[in-house]
Amino acid sequence: MDTESLRILDYFSILEKVSDECSSPHSAKKLKISKPIAERKLVRDLLNLTSEWRSISGNLKLTFDRIADIESIFDTAFEKAQGITPLDLLFIGQMIEMFHETKTQLSRHESDYPVTWSIVSGVECREDLGKKIKKTVERDGSIKDSASSELARIRKAITSQRRHLSQKTKDMCEKYKDSLQENFITQRSERYVIAVKTEKQKYIGGLVHDTSESGSTVFMEPFELVQENNSLQKLQRDEVWEIKRIIRALTEEILEARDVLTEIFDVSCYLDFALAKARFSEKLGGEYPEEGELSLVKAKHPLLCIIKGAEKTVPLDIEFPKNKKAIIISGPNAGGKTIAMKTVGITLLLSYIGVHPPVSGLTTIPYDLHVFCDGGDRQSIEEDISTFTARLKRWNMIWSRSGQKTLVLIDEIGASTDPAKGAALAAAFVESLVKKGCKALATTNIVQLKVVAESLPDIINASMDIDTVSFEPKYKLTMGVPGSSYTFEIADKFGFPRRVTQRAIDMMPQDQISYESTVEELKKTLQNRKYLEEMSEKKMEEIETKLSNLRKLESDLENEKKHFRDNLIKEESAIISQTRKKAEEIIKEIKESKASKKSIENYRKEFVEKTTSERNKRDRELKYGEGEKVFIKKLNCHGEIVLKDKNKYLVKTGKVKIFLSPDDLAPPNDKPETDKKTRVILSRDREFKTSIDLRGLDSDTALEQLEVFIDDSLLNECPFVTVIHGIGTGKLKKKITGYLQKNKICSRPGQPGEGGDGVTVLLLR
């Protein structure tokens, strides 16, 4: 991929935005000169690395702001022989410490971030050197006392000597106070002196180091202080030499570790790149593009995402149809043709350096395409070439370097020369690229090129859509149909003289006008077809949703039915157990009391006859069979038994099915006399919900709404519904429970996942 192609596709502008996300200016500087490489394994590793760092940035506290400018330090210190400064040592030590912290944290997540760990695991940390530098250099670049025992001894001696000199100078000031201009201690040339009146200096033996501006004061070093000052300066020289020795020793260690430190620098910059690309990918809302044929789904140009915002940028869908190697995009000016072309190119280039481009997760791209691009005005007076000549030179370069793994992007192909000849040359050039195995994508508005493209089997026309009423671009691509430039319509929109545009229309060749009209009709037909397909898909989705809801309702019904049956079995078992226990107690009482025949007869009546009565009653209750006609007392209408379940009947009347007890039914001939005729009207026109919220209502209003809700639920054949009453003081819940018991409506408390004590589930079947 040559530099010119990268420039045309805005690669360097986007790379500048990526480099802004770097923690260190040194890694940002290196990132700016990086170029994409189309190698499958490398691209996959880079994309995986970015995925890992999108996760790392949210889970681990890692930063690379302490990367030292190793290349510059080594160049100054060794190549230019200027040596390493304490500040250089400080920066190197901080980088070693940073890398050690990074490696330590990543070592705890080897399996989570395998690509990152494979990069850092083999790099030596040189923690020993980092600790030594930290022990030696302060944060301001000065050398610590702990750098060596000798330095600590010298600095202790210097402090002691300064204290001694300070006291001795005070003594001198007291001794010569009558000759002093001012009674204070000062230094000249790092030697302790006293301020003496000029006319009194002859009374004090010593060395004059300085004179005041007025000449009235001389700064003298009395002979009594000379030896003491000499001792202090010797100690200071010893300190300087010891510091130089310490730095020299550390410099030798750094020189020995130069390769390791360079590797730490390179890896740190590389990881900072990864972090920057992860941050940039997050800003774009980027997705990992899987490897496959070139198919962009909801792709957006990164610069537009940054300038306008991702949510305001219209996405692009584009892929090469089967058996097609080239796409010719036409359409109105400012309609998005160039942006579409650039979006394809920059999506590939960003992916090749590991940035997740702003696309849908359904996007697939080849990991090994070389991208060449031509666009813009290449005219040069200095080089004595026209726009067309410059383009021919570039086309020649592209043709010579392209092959099967190449994508060629050309903006406004065929322009800058005679339209007919330019179209023919452009078509021949695209055809030659296709025969070499390339893929090509070009933009144009030359009618002849659109016509030629229709006749070539490997090339397909495409168009950028426009609103034919407002003539505003939609930035949507339609495959298979060429687009119109809408030159005259857009000219009218921008206030161009109508008589001029009308004259231009009159001058247009008739065959070209007919072609444009045919294309427009075809495009409208395709758009209508696409609209119908979308509506059909939408309807299918709605049907699928309803089917899914019905399946869930059926599953929930089965669960409720099982739950209801389990409760009945438990109740029945409890009744049998209690009866058996009572019988045993009676038998025991009979034996113990040696009961008479009369008492035994009484017990027989109490149990045998009662049991017989209950059995007869139950038999009477369940006397209706499936398919029998019955009279429904509550509704004052006839129905048919659909199902007999325990002590309940499922009765169908009209289109409604209702669970009823035997007491609610009568034989069809036993219809009771009524004073008035009652007609039941069933309606299911309203949209029905399986829950009702009664919170905040007074008791009377709540019960009125509940009664209507239960009637609707029965009409809609709901097996169970939910009543939301909340917890609060419990007053509303108590009223609702009383109502349900009075009307013999089966219910249970809500489960934790359903709302708990704040809801009651009604079992209507």
N, C-alpha and C positions, 0 to 999 in steps of 0.2 A: 504494500500500500504506500504510494508515494505521498510526499508532503502536500502537493497541490490538491490531491483528492481529499486529504484530511482537512485542508483549509476550506474547500468548497462545502464540505459537509459540516462545518462549524465545530469540528472536533476539538480544536485548540481552545475555542471559547468555552466549551463545556468542561474541558480538562482544567481550565482556570477555576471554574466553579468547584470542581472536585478538590483541587489543591487547597482551596479555602477551608476545607473541612479537616486538613491535616493539623495535628497537634504541634508539630515542629516545622519551622521555616526551612530547615535543611532537607527534610523529606519532601516538603512541598516543592522545593527547587528541583529535586531529582524527578518528581512525578511529572513536572511540566515538559520534560524532554522524552517521556516514555511514549512508545507507539504500539498500537495493537498488533498482535501476532496471531494469525489464523492457524493454530495447531490444536487439534481436537483435545488431546490430553491436557495441554496447558490451559485451554479455555475452560474445560470442565473443572480443573483444579482451582482456577481463579474464581469461578462462579461459586464453587463450594466454599472457598475461603471467605468470600464476602458473606455468604449465608451464615458461616460460623461467627463472623465478627458482628453481624446484626444481632446474634444471640449474645455474644460476649459483652457487647456494649451495654446490654440491659441487665446482665447478671454479675459481671465482674467489674471492679473498679480499676481499670487499666488506662494509662495515658502515656504518651510518648513526647511530652514537652521538655524532657531533659536530655534529648539527643545532642551530643557534642558535635561540633563541626570538625570531625576527625581529619578529613581530607585537607582542610585549610591549616589545622594545627600541625599536622605532619609536614606539610609543604614548607611552612615557616620554620619549623624547628629543625628539620633534617635536610631538606633540599636547599633551603636558604641559609642554613646553619646559624639561625638566630636563637635557638634554644627554646625550651618550654617554660612558660611563665607559671607562677602559682595559680593564676586564674584558669589557665589551660588545664592544669592538674585538677582543679576543682570541677571543671566541666566534664573531664574524663571520668572522674570518680563518681559524679552524679549519674552519668550514663550507665556505668557498670552497676551501680546500685539499682537504677530503674530496670535494667534488663534482668537482674537477679530477682527482683520482686515479680516481674512479669512471668519469668520462667517458673518461679515457685507456685504462683497462683494457677498457671496453666497445667502444672504437673498434677494437680488435684482433679483435673477434668480431661485427662488424656483421651478417654473413650468418647467424650462429648464433642471434642474439637480435634479430630484426628489429623486434619490437614495442617492446622496451625501447630499442633504438637510436633509433627514431622519436620517442621521448619526450625523450631527452636530447640528441640531435644538434643541435637548434635552440636550445638554451639556452646563453647566453654564460657562460663560466666566471669572467671578471674575475680571471684569475690575477695580473695586474699589481697589483690592489688587495690581493689576498691576500698577495703577496710584500712589499708595502709595510707591511702590518699586522704580518707576521711579523718584519720588520726593526725594527719600532717597539716592540712589546709583548712583555715577558717572559711566561713561563708563569704566574707569580704575579700578573700584572696590572700590574707596574711597567713604566716606560718605559725602553727600552734606550738606552745611550750612542750607539748607531748610528742613532738616530732622526733626528738632524741634527748637522751639524758644529759648530753653535753650542752645542748641548747638551753635546756631547763636550768642547768647550773650557771651558765653564763648570764642568763636573764635575771636570775636570782642575785648574782653578784652585781649586775648593773643597777638593780633596784636598791641594793644595799649601799653602793657607792654614791648613787644620786642622793640618798637620804643623808649620807655622811657629808657630802659636798654642800648640800643645802644648809645643814647645821653650821658647817664651818664658815660658809658665806655670811650667815646671820651674825656669827661672831665677828667677822671682819667689819660688817656694817656697824656694829656696836662700838668696835675699836676705833673706827675712823668716822664716827658720826658727824664730827664737826666739819669734816672735809667733803661730806657727801651732798650731792644735789638733792637726791631723794633716797629715803631709806627703804629700798626694795631689792629683791634678788632677780637677776635677769641673766640671759645667756647670749653670747655672740659666738658664731661658728661652733655651736654646741659645746662651748666652754663657759663655766660660771664666772661672772664678772660683777663689779659694783659700779654705780653711777657716781663719778667724782667731779667736783667743780673743777673747771679747767685751771684756774689759778692755784688750786690746792694739790694738783697731781704731783708736784715736786716733793711734797711731804710724804707721799706713799710710794714705796718701791713696787714696781710691777710693769706689766705689758699692756699698752693701749691697743684695743681691738677695734674701736669704733668711736666716732664723734657725733654728737647731735647736730641737727641741721643748723641750729642757732650758734653752735660752737661753744656754748657755755658749759657743756657736759661732755666728759670723756668716759668711755666704758673700759675700766681697767681690770686686769687680772692680777691681783697681788701675788707676789712671789710665793707667799705661803700656800696659794691654791694651785700653782703650776703643776706640781707633782701629782696632786689629787686629780686634776683635770686630765692629765696624761694617762692616768690609770683608767679613768672612765672611758676615754676614747679608745684605748687599747681593747677594753672589754667590748665596746661597740663594734670595732673591727672584727674581733673574734666572732661576734654574733653574725655579722654579714657573711663571713667565711663559712660558718657552720650551716647557715641557711643555704648558701650556694652548694655546699657539699650534699645536703639533704636533697635539694632539687636535682642535682647531678645524678645522685643514686637512683632517684625515682625515674628520671629521664632514661637511664640505662634499662630499667625494668620495663618501661613503656616501649622502648625500642625493641626489646626482646619480644614483647607481647603485641607488636604492631599488627601482625596478621590477625590475631584473635580480636583485637580492638576494632580493626577494620571490618571483620565479620560481624561483630556485635552492632557496629554502626549500620552496616548494610541491612542486616536482618531487622533491626529496629525501624529503619526507614521503610522497609518492605511491609512490616506489620502496621506501621502508621498509614501507609497507602491503603492497606486492607480496611483499616478502621475508617479512613476518610471515604472510601468507596461504599462502605456499609452505611455511613451517615447520609451520604448523598443518595443512595438507593432508597433509604427510608424517606427522605424528603420528597423524592419523586413518586413514592408509593410503588416502587419497582417490584417486579416479579422475576423469579428464576426461569429463564427460557430453556425449555428442554431441547435436546438435539433432535433434529428431524428435517423434513423439507421446509423451505421458507414459507411460513404462514404466520402473518402478524394479526393478532386479535386485540382490538382496542388499544392499538399502539399510539403513543403521543410523542411529539417532539419535545425533548427535555428542556430546551430553552423556552418554549411556549409554556411549559409547566411552571418554570421558575418565574417568568414574566407575568403570565395571566393567572396562574394557579391551576393545579391539575384538574380541579372540578370544573373549570371554565374552558378547558382545552378539549376540542372535539376529537374523539378517538378515530383511528383509521383501521379498517379491516382490509387486508390485501394478501393474496396468495397467487402463485402461478397455477392456473388451471392445468389439469392433466394434459400431457402432450403439447404444452405451450412453453416456449423458452423465452419469449419476449412480450412485454406489455407496452403499448403506446397509449399514454394518458393524454387526453385532450379535454378542453373545457374552457370556461371563461377566464379572462385575466383576473388576477387577485382571487381566483377560486380555489387555490390550494394545491395546484399541480406540483409546484416546486417543493412545497412543504411535504407533500406526500412522498416525493422522491427522496428528499433528505431524511425523512423519518425512517424509511427503509434502511438507508445507509448507516445512519447514526445508531440505530438499534443494534445493528451487527457490530459496529466498531466499539460501542460501549460494552457489549457483552464480551468482546474479545479482550478487554482489559479487566473484566471481572465486575463491572457495574451492572446491577440488575436494572434493566431499562423499564420505563413506564409502559408496561403491556399487561394483558390478561395472562393468567396462569396457563391458558390454553395455547399460548404462542409456542411455536417451534421454529428453530433456526438451524442451518448447517453451522458446525463449529470450524469449518475449514475453507470458507469462501474468501478470496482476495477481492477487495472492492476498489474499482477505479471509477472516477467521476469526472465529468466535464460539464462546465456551465459558466455563465457570465461572459462579459465582454473582455476578450483577451487582446484587444488592439494595442499596439505599442509603436509610437512614433520613433522612439529610440532604437528599437530593433527593426524598424521599417517593415512591420507586418500588419496586415489588416485583421479585422475580427475573424473573417472566414479563414484566412491563411493560418492564423494562430490556432483555430479549432482543428484544422486539418493536421497540423503538426502534433497536436495532442491526440487526435484520433489514431494517428500513425503509431504513436508511442503505446497507446492502449492496445491496439491490435497486435503489436509485436510481443507484448508481455502477457496477454490474456490466454486463458485455456479453459479446461473443463471445470476447474474449481474457481471460477471468476464470476463476479457480478459487476456489470457495467451500467452506470447511471449517467444519463445524458439529459441535460436541461435544454429545452427549446431546440431540439434536433432539427436540422434542415434549414435553420434560419440563417440570416446574414448573407444570402445569395438569392439567385433567381428561384422563386418558390417551386416551380415545376422541376427544375434540375436539382435543386436542393433536396426536394422530397425523394426523387429517384436515388440520389447519392446516399441519403440517410437510410432509405429502405435497404439499399444494397449493402451498406455498412452493417446494419443490424442483422441482416440475413447472414453475412459472412461471420459475424460473431457467434450466431446461433450454430452455424456449421462447425465452428471450432469447439463447441460444447459449452459456450458461455451462456449465462442468463443475462438478459438486458431489460432495463426499464428506462423509457424515455418519455419526455413531455413535448407536445407540439400543438399547434393550431393550424397547421398547413393541411388543407382539405385533400390535396393530392396524396399526401403521406397516409392519411386515414384510409383512403380508397385503396392504395397499394397494400396496406397492412391487412385489409380484408381478404386479399387474394393470396396471401402467403400463409401456408399451413401452420407454421411454428409461431406466428405472431398473432396477438389478440388486441383489439381495441378496448379501451376503458375510458370512462369519463367522470369528471368531477361534477357533482350535482349542483344545481342552482335553483333558487325559488323563482319560478317563472312569472310570479306576480310582482314581487318586490325587487327581483334580480339581486338578492343577497346570496352569497355563497353558503352552501350547507356543509362543505368540506367532507362530503360523503362520496365514496368511490363506487361506481356501478361498472361491473365487468361485462364485456361483450358488446358494448355499444359505444361508438365514438361520441364526443361531446361537441357542442357548438361554442364558439367564442362569444356569442351574443354581443358582437361588436356594436351594432347599431342600437340595440336596446340599452346597453350600458351608456353609450354616448348620449342618448335621450335622457337617461336618468341624471346625468351630470350636467344637463343644461346645454348640450351642444346644439347649435342651430338646426332646427328640424328640417329646413329646406336643404341643408347640406347632406344630412343623413339620408333623406329621401332620394336625393340625386345619386348618392352612392349606391343605394339599393337598386335604382334603375340601371345603373352601370354594371351591376353584378351579372355574370353569365347565368342563363336560365337553368342550365344543368346543375350548377353549384347550388342555386336556391332550392331546386327540387331535392337534391341530395340532403341538404340541411333539414328540409321539411320532413322527409322520410325518416331521417334519423330521430327527429323529435317525436314523431308519432310512435316509432318503435320504442323509444325510451319511455314514453308515457304508458305504453302497453306493458312493458316490463315492470314499471313501478306499480301499476295496478295489480299485476300478478303477484308481485312481492308483497304488496299490502294484504291481498287475500290470503297468501300463504302464512303471513304473520298472524292474521286474525284466526286462521284455522289452527295454528299452533297454540294460540292463546286459549281458544275454546277447548282444545285437547288437554291443555294444562288444567283448566278449570274442572273438566270431567275427571281427570286423574285425581285432583284434590278432593272432589266429592266422593269418589270411590274409596279413596284412602280414609276419609272421615267415616264412611259407612262401615268399612272393615273394622275400624277402631270401635265404632259403636256396637257392632256385633260382638267383638271381643269383650268389650266391657259388659255387655248383656250376659254373656256366658259366665263371666266372673261373678256377676251379681247373682245369677241363678244358682251357681254352685255355692256361693256364700249363703244364700237363702236356704237351700236344701241342707247344707251342713248344720245350720241353726235349728231346722226342724228335727233333724236326726238327734241332735243333742237334747232338745226339749222332750222328744219322744222317749229317749233313753232315760231321762231324769224321771219322767212320769212312771215308766215301767219299774224303775228302781224303787220309787216311793211306794208304789202299789205292792210290790213284792215285800218290802219291809213291813208295811201295814198288815199284810196277810200273815206274815210270820209272827207279828205281835199278837194278832187275834188267835192264831193256833195255840200260841204259848198260853194266852189268857184262858182259852177253853180248857186246856189240859190242867192248868193250875187250879181253876175254879170248879172243875168237874161239872161243867155247865149242863143245864137241863136242856131238853129238846126245844123248849120255847126260846131260850136264849140263842141256841144254835140257829133256829129258824129266823130269828131277828138278824143275826149276822149274815145269813144267806140272803135275806132280802136286801140288806144294806150293800152287799158286794155283788152277788150273782145277778140280782135283778137290776141293780144299777149299771153293772157292766153290760148286761144284755140290752138295757135301755140305751146306753151310749152307743153300743154296736148297731142297734136298730136305727138310732138317729143318724149315725154316720152312713149306714147303708142307704137310709132315706135321702140323706144329703147328696150322695153320689149316685143317685138312681138314673141320671141322664147320661146318655152315651154320645160319643162323637158323631156329629151329623144330625142330631135331633134338633127339632124346632122347639124353642122355649119363649116364654113371655118375660121381658125384663121389667120388673115392677118399677124401679127408679125412673126409667126412661119412658115407661108406658108405651113400649114398642116390642116387636118380635125380633128374635135373633136366632142364630144357629150355633150349636156347640162345636167349637173347632178343636179344643184340646181339654183333657181332664188331667189336672195335676194336683195330687194330694187332695185337699179339701176345697179346691178352687176350680172354676171353669173359665176357659178363654172363650168368650162369646163374640161372634161377629154380627154386627148390625150395620147394614149398608157397607161403607168402606172402612168402618172403624172396628177395631178389635179391642175388647175390654176384659180384664180379669174380674170375675164376680164370685161371691159366695153363694151357696145353694139357697140361702134365705132370700137372696135378691131375685130368684127365678121362680117361675110357675109354669105349669103345663100350658101349651098354647090355647087349650079350650077353657082354661080357668081365668081368662082375662077379666079382672074385676070391673065392676060398673063404675064409670066416672061421670061426673056432672058435665065436665067440659072435655072437648077433644084437644089433645096435646100433640103438637107436631115438633119433632126434633130436627133442628137445622144444624148441620155440621159444616164447618168451614175451615179451610187450611190455607187461606190466601195470604195471611201475614207471615212474615219471616219469623221463625221461632227459635228461641235460645233455650238451652237446657238448664239454665240457672236463673235465679231471681234474687236481687239484692234489696232486702227490706230494712237495712240499717238506716236509722235516723227517722223512721216513720212512727207515728203513734200506733197503738195496738189495733184500733178499729180499721184504720186505713191499711195497715199491714195485712190483716186477715182478709179484707176485701180483695186486695191484689193477689194474695196467696190462693184464694178460691178460684179466681179467674185463671191464674197460672196453672193450677192443677187441672182444670177443665181443658185448657189448651194442650197440656201435656198428654192427657188421655186421647184427645182428638188427633194429636201428632204421633200417637203410638209410641211414646217414649217409655222405655222400661224403667228408667230411674232419672230423677232430676235433683238439683241441688238448691237448697234454700239458704241464703246467706243472711244471718241475723246478728252476727258479731257476738262478742262476749259481754262487754259492758256490765250493767247491773244484773243481767240475767232475766229481767222482767219480760222482754220481748220473746226470748227463747221459751219461757214458761208458757206464755199465751199460745205460741205456735204449737208447742207440745200438746197442750190441752185440746186445741182444735183438731190435731191429727188423731188423738185418741178417741175423741168424740165421734169423728167421722170414719173410724176404723181404717185409717191409712197407715200402712206399714212403713216404718222408718228406722233409721239407725244414725248414730253420731258420725260426724266426719272423721276420716282417717287423717294422720299427720300431714300427708301429702296433698289432702283435699281441702284443708282449712281448719282441721281439728275441731275444737269445741265451738268455733265460730260459725259452723255450718251444720245442717242436717240433711241427710240424703233420703229422699222418698222413694220407696220401692213400689212402683205403680203396677207391676205385673206379679 
